[in-house]
Amino acid sequence: MTQTIHAAPHDAVAQVDKAEYDARYAASVADPESYWREGGRCIDWSRPYTEVKDTSFDEADFRIRWFADGQTNVSVNCLDRHLETRGDQTAIIWEGDEPGETRKVTYRELHSQVCCFANVLKSKGVKKGDRVTLYLPMVPEAAAAMLACTRIGAIHSIVFGGFSPDSLANRLVDCDSRLVITADEGCRGGKRIPLKANVDKALDHAPGVDTVIVIRRSGADVPMVEGRDFWLHDLLADASPDCPAEPMDAEDPLFILYTSGSTGKPKGVLHTTGGYLVWAHTTFRDVFDYRDGEVFWCTADIGWVTGHSYVVYGPLSNGATTVMFDGVPNYPDHGRFWETIDRLGVNIFYTAPTAIRALMREGDSWVTKSSRKSLRILGSVGEPINPEAWDWYHRVVGDRRCPIVDTWWQTETGGILISPLPYATDLKPGSATKPLPGVQPMIVDAEGKELEGATEGNLCITDSWPGQMRTVWGDHDRFFQTYFTTYPGKYFTGDGVRRDADGYYWITGRVDDVINVSGHRMGTAEVESALVAHPKVAEAAVVGMPHDIKGQGIYAYVTLNAGDEPTDDLRAELRQWVRKEIGPVATPDALQFAPGLPKTRSGKIMRRILRKIAENDTSNLGDTSTLADPSVVDTLVAERIRPA
Ligand code: WTA
């Protein structure tokens, strides 16, 4: 029996209680049009919409459009509309890598910075619809850069600062960016990350970029290319703080964010203006039960979608105070999160299971020496949270006082789709619980047949919600093929799920060739193509394996070219190679040299078998008789390596 933790009202009255949730959910499903006609008014529109929902997942009339004749501007919703009521309230608390290295930016200050920054972009020739790439640490200027793009209608594409120059170059070229915003260096966990130097390398392979704007972060002396590279502070010195916001159609692109899928290179997920903002706004408001004056801390980097929706757009559109953290959970020690929560008076804290598991392992005393009195709500995102980690988070971090919102969603969904609402939903450790209003999950079997009641299968969403991605940048056909053809007429998430007798959802993880490493998505195909790019590698197959801290680790099988010797040095070199090609998140945890890979007679690699070997579950490998050479399996099992 799983334990159920009853939703208890906070000393203040619950903003949404059980009855309210039930009523809203029922209304949203019965008549989405009316529900969102009202729901879309949570943001300010310079031209109100009359159209609301215009969507179909069927091939014949495939379209996803929300609020299509309305006009709005994201920066106005995140800044201008708060000036009168909360201009002097802190919008962003920046917490640097060193504890107490803190800076506060008010809404009024941020508004003025964003307007100046927008004028800088304009002066560099950036126009509505142009793509601007951000490769930045977690500094307030990063949020200002995002908002400056939205102010003038430029489309931002943020590339996580942990990605390699090659990965950055690919993303620059794919969306045809002309301008990059970066910093001299990042500072993380006491180490420096050579962001500007990485940009310089990337630009050798991204000839379309003609302008680089550099933010001073570490103060390092970095080479500047005359006529191409400019310091932000120099440009801002001459910029006017007066910049009228560009009125944007609801369906005008807002941002591109690259994410890994099961095949091919990362896709540029495109979100548009109106629907995305409505979704980021309402999910932030309801899932975190945000109350005026509270301090909200989401530990995600803005290089991931969680940072977009819950460090910047959700909090700022609600007039919240949001923390931007430029450090890591274990620097200078394992008490960093809890010490910072006390110092900044954090009320709502949102992090990933991988961080919770890593800190849990270090013992309770790092937590218990802090007070955490200010905490009211805890959140989890990015991967399934195992019940042990959930319990520790609830009991030790939250002193059993704080509801945990386990929020399931994806880059593609724009914001949270399945999650408890604090004080409204009874909690079960490890379950993301119930869909938010407007979200219609369906569980299907491999053939796409709907499975009812308590069951397990593949998670689809049957109807559109405003925050849904609209296309893959430059490849609308890939968008349709990837998400709407596996189970025609439905959006397929790529996740497996179980539903219990109470209608609660339990996400079991990816059912496709995507590995979730510490909450970061990696496509197996991407790691494989990095490996085969090495001159000694003939072939590679990559699968996920269970990992105590990271959730999943990367297990690579590598076949060398004839004549190349499998040595420990070469193993280390190949791991380093992947790290350099893609970035540290892609480094294989285990790398096994394989004289041959299990293939069918038609040459298809049987990943099912490779997964089982990586998981050390070799007692039941299933049917191997269809393999071209079944003996390769015995060799692989015998030579399986134990990951470090
Ligand atoms: C996984 C991150 C279980 C899931 C917001 C999804 C989760 C992928 C949860 C998306 C959760 C995210 N419980 N699994 N609460 N949240 N996932 O695009 O497999 O980086 O498909 O978006 O993370 O990862 P992405």
Residues whose N, C-alpha, C, O or C-beta is under 5 A from the ligand:
A	BS01	WTA	S380 V381 G382 E383 P384 I385 D406 T407 W408 W409 Q410 T411 E412 A432 T493 D495 I507 G509 R510 G519 R521
